[in-house]
Amino acid sequence: MLASTTMLFVELALIRWAGANVVHLSYFSNFILLGSFLGIGIGFLIPAARGQWLKRWTPIPLALLVIFVRAYPVQVRQSSSEVIYFTAVKTTGLPQWVTLPAIFLLTAVIMAGIGKITADLFRQLPSLDAYRYDLLGSITGSVAFAVLSWLRAPSVVWGVLAAVALLILGGRRNTLLYGIPLTAMVAALFVETTTAGISWSPYYKIELKASPTTTRTYYISANGVPHQSTAPLPVLMQENSPYRQAYEQTPRNPHKRVLIIGAGNGNDVAVALAHGAQRVDAVEIDPRLQEIGAELHPARPYDDPRVHVYINDGRAFLERTNAKYDLIVLALPDSLTLVSGASNLRLESYLFTRQAFEAARDHLTPNGAFAMYNYYRKSWLVDRFAGDLDDLYGHAPCMTTFKRNAAVLVAGMTPADQSCKQIWQPSGPVPAAATDDHPFPYLLHRNIPTLYLGALGAILLVTLLSVRLTGVRVRSTFRYADMFLLGAAFMLLETKNVIGFALYFGTTWLVNALVFFGVLVSVLAAVEVRRRLRRVNQLVLQLMLFASLAVAWLVPAQAVLSLPFAGRLAAAIALAFAPIFCANLIFSDRLALAPDPTSAFGANLLGALTGGALEYLALMTGYQTLLLVVAMLYLAACIAMRFTGRGPGRQTTRMPDETVTIKT
């Protein structure tokens, strides 16, 4: 159980920490996740008598990865013209083609070592008992990391916990061999943690620096990218300031009640108060950014009793509140990070869909107005958002541009509720709106950018080479083709459920952690049920699985969103976890009777890697269609089971004697 706990904890820590220091990884969503699945899968596929060197040298690649990233942190300048990000900064560190492969390979080697430790322990127990302990360990690891996120623990704490666990797993014989690299790793993380101005939130590694100028007081960087700055009120209120446009272009608006989504350090809150707002609802997803504003903003906006702070996802707040506002401001919500390591969804993606703009409109008073601003590197991105506002409000919004590609869009409920110097006019064909099913506002067309295709192709090539070079007998794993397909389908299904809960309840770290916890508990429940059944009817299980997938596909997301909170929660749980439970009853039954359960589990993990790569199909199809891909993968797995003696043609199976130990 400790090995499994360590395996998941290190995986989560690497995803979070490396993404905070190498900005490439904030946009290559599941890069480390795929490397982890590759490594763990190889660790399980290597026979018991081989690969002992992996166990002995496990801490060394971990230390090398931490030292490498600390020595060459990266701030990215996006080079692809197909995917647009708001923030463009100069690249530091080594070239992308050096940094990304190095991190991927080191991650795979690290997780292969931990996977080998876990696999050798796995072999000492009956298959379902081993899988049960693996799940309990995974739950423990995910809960531990969630608690550290809640406590905003610095990276050195993560490193110390991982080091202690690895020292225990390594045993007394390897104390020195493990101790030296683990000490180096902790030392590197200690230097990072004690650097002046560094702190951690549940989402970011935050660096705070005092400004040498009078126009700003502090600069805030998030995950290595300049993100926000605090400014004195006179600077914010100076003529032609972007902060003033929403108020100046709605002169008939009383601005008594204002909602600010992306309140951050408080600049927009201070401006709203200066314009006479009687109540300001300030919504900010990151508690640390809000705390910095409360402590250090020169105007002290968060001290004003008119301000009500909500630490929440902006879209979730809109879905839950019944309040009406004179003005809603979408204040530069550019998260620079993703909801999870398993998807392409960013924290702010659901704020820029057509349904989100519609939800904001529905919370405006009869003469209210909606405003949004950001730095838009491409004119088509402004056209996409302005086109949505034009359709929803029935008239073109005001558009004010500034240097550095900044633009402010203001839309009144009627043309009389806005006063413009410049009306938005499209610069060309207006791109289709982003939707809740296809929440990729920074993607111009429904395609997979060549940048991603190249990276995924390289990952799959490395996977094939790694399996060959580590001596795994590929032909012997063909008998577990069904397990491979089950892994791919499950990974895709899990990703779809993470995205669904993010839409229904917000893209917060807590929602994300609870979903993963729920997935693991559902899987554990399936294992416990299977352990207690003497007979299993595979055909019935498969029919239940496809029926639950069909229901999940047929129920539209908007139908779930329209429910009150309790009903929405019940519907989301049923739609998400019923297929997972059924699928893992099938998986547990297959694992219980596998001749070599450890190799079967390894094949399943490599399938999960493939499922992670297939997640990019959502860039073309949207997320709901992924359920059809999931169904096809499960159908292929059921067909493959027929050739392994585990299909519907052999409908009932007896539970093997639980006292028998797995043989290698």
Helices and strands as residue ranges (DSSP letters): H 2-21, H 24-27, H 31-45, H 52-56, H 59-71, H 96-122, H 127-151, H 155-170, G 172-174, H 175-193, E 198-200, E 205-210, E 218-222, E 225-230, H 233-236, G 242-244, H 245-248, E 257-261, H 267-274, E 279-284, H 287-296, G 301-303, E 307-311, H 314-320, E 325-331, G 349-351, H 354-362, E 364-375, H 379-393, E 398-401, G 403-405, E 406-412, G 415-417, H 450-469, H 474-477, G 478-480, H 481-505, H 509-531, E 535-537, H 538-554, H 557-561, H 565-592, H 597-614, G 615-617, H 618-621, H 626-642, G 648-650, E 652-654
